[in-house]
Amino acid sequence: MNSKRHENIVIPATIQGYTIHDLLLQAETRLQPLSQTPRLDAEILLAHCLNQSRSYLHAWSDLCPDSHHVEQFHRLLQRRIQEEPIAYLIGYQNFWSLQLRVTPDTLIPRPETELLVEQALERLPAEQPAEILDMGTGSGAIALAIASERPHARLLATDNCQKALEVATYNAARLGINQVRFLQSHWYQQLPAQPFDMIVSNPPYIDQDDDHLHALRHEPLAALCPVGNRPDDGLSALDEIIHHAPDRLKSGGWLILEHGFAQQEAVMDRCREAGLVEISGHTDLAQLPRIVCARKS
Ligand SMILES: C[S@@+](CC[C@H](N)C(=O)[O-])C[C@H]1O[C@@H](n2cnc3c(N)ncnc32)[C@H](O)[C@@H]1O
């Protein structure tokens, strides 16, 4: 088949002749070696380009999309082949019941972080006011999910990355959630003196030498690895958060943390050393230990 090169993308010469069915089949084949969900990826990208739902693709599989839609699809497909995550290609990720904008300045919120939200909600009575701090908020995922379920809670969501805070602020406004304030802060350093009923955080916890980092190379390194990380553990941000938590929690207040699957024992030990009580560890849907809850007596 004749084809021309355009911005490193091979665009078939007979681009307009392809049906939705053809496009999906070709894309699925190209994505097979690198994605565990090649068909799903192809459908999400094509539906995004056509501004339609995936069910539209099934219902109208014999239609030939316009050439500019096909070109856009091929561009996104090429980026997906470079293993760029789908969420960055389409600009959003579903988390909890929310659709969140994500950019390369924000971590893509993960399903396992929903376990942190569940643990937080279990400890937040529905009708009571509460002051909650979310540190390292990224896209705002945790703070906005809690806010969406607890209308009487007031949240302070912080990050040291201004661009991430802009995304989180945009998400709050788009979702009509106005009980979350955003503040740039290096962990506790720029925070007001007020104590909190709950502190939640999914901080960077991957060791900088971890082999998994290559697969995560499109996401911001500062969201994955703590700065000044000692070479062997990835625990320095968790250390800092736990160490100062008792000074920032009200009596009876909760600290709820996400951590790496091999870090639970260390995180629980640090909570004990910080004088926290009622310390419990929780596993995610894959039965991996991922969350620690602890309380100030
Ligand atoms: C693992 S991501 C979590 C993002 C979001 N909370 C989530 O669960 O999807 C960690 C976040 O911590 C932020 N962060 C890294 N170092 C920080 C620091 N020293 N102070 C405050 N935030 C920091 C990063 O910018 C990033 O947004």
The ligand as an SDF file (V2000), in Angstrom:
LIG
                    3D

 27 29  0  0  0  0  0  0  0  0999 V2000
    2.0090    9.2960   44.0490 C   0  0  0  0  0  0  0  0  0  0  0  0
    1.5210   10.9240   43.5710 S   0  0  0  0  0  0  0  0  0  0  0  0
   -0.1440   10.9430   44.2270 C   0  0  0  0  0  0  0  0  0  0  0  0
   -1.0880   11.8370   43.4810 C   0  0  0  0  0  0  0  0  0  0  0  0
   -2.5530   11.7010   43.9360 C   0  0  0  0  0  0  0  0  0  0  0  0
   -2.6980   11.9470   45.3450 N   0  0  0  0  0  0  0  0  0  0  0  0
   -3.0710   10.3170   43.6050 C   0  0  0  0  0  0  0  0  0  0  0  0
   -3.2050    9.4930   44.5300 O   0  0  0  0  0  0  0  0  0  0  0  0
   -3.3530   10.0430   42.4300 O   0  0  0  0  0  0  0  0  0  0  0  0
    2.4580   11.8790   44.7300 C   0  0  0  0  0  0  0  0  0  0  0  0
    2.2220   13.3770   44.6840 C   0  0  0  0  0  0  0  0  0  0  0  0
    3.0690   13.9790   45.6810 O   0  0  0  0  0  0  0  0  0  0  0  0
    3.5950   15.1940   45.1720 C   0  0  0  0  0  0  0  0  0  0  0  0
    4.8400   15.4910   45.8980 N   0  0  0  0  0  0  0  0  0  0  0  0
    6.0780   14.9810   45.6870 C   0  0  0  0  0  0  0  0  0  0  0  0
    6.9580   15.5040   46.5500 N   0  0  0  0  0  0  0  0  0  0  0  0
    6.2570   16.3760   47.3330 C   0  0  0  0  0  0  0  0  0  0  0  0
    6.6220   17.2400   48.4050 C   0  0  0  0  0  0  0  0  0  0  0  0
    7.8820   17.3160   48.8350 N   0  0  0  0  0  0  0  0  0  0  0  0
    5.6560   17.9860   48.9830 N   0  0  0  0  0  0  0  0  0  0  0  0
    4.3800   17.9120   48.5280 C   0  0  0  0  0  0  0  0  0  0  0  0
    3.9730   17.1220   47.5130 N   0  0  0  0  0  0  0  0  0  0  0  0
    4.8980   16.3640   46.9200 C   0  0  0  0  0  0  0  0  0  0  0  0
    3.8050   14.9300   43.6960 C   0  0  0  0  0  0  0  0  0  0  0  0
    3.8680   16.1280   42.9660 O   0  0  0  0  0  0  0  0  0  0  0  0
    2.5780   14.0630   43.3730 C   0  0  0  0  0  0  0  0  0  0  0  0
    1.5030   14.8640   42.9320 O   0  0  0  0  0  0  0  0  0  0  0  0
  1  2  1  0
  2  3  1  0
  2 10  1  0
  3  4  1  0
  4  5  1  0
  5  6  1  0
  5  7  1  0
  7  8  2  0
  7  9  1  0
 10 11  1  0
 11 12  1  0
 11 26  1  0
 12 13  1  0
 13 14  1  0
 13 24  1  0
 14 15  1  0
 14 23  1  0
 15 16  2  0
 16 17  1  0
 17 18  1  0
 17 23  2  0
 18 19  1  0
 18 20  2  0
 20 21  1  0
 21 22  2  0
 22 23  1  0
 24 25  1  0
 24 26  1  0
 26 27  1  0
M  CHG  2   2   1   9  -1
M  END
$$$$
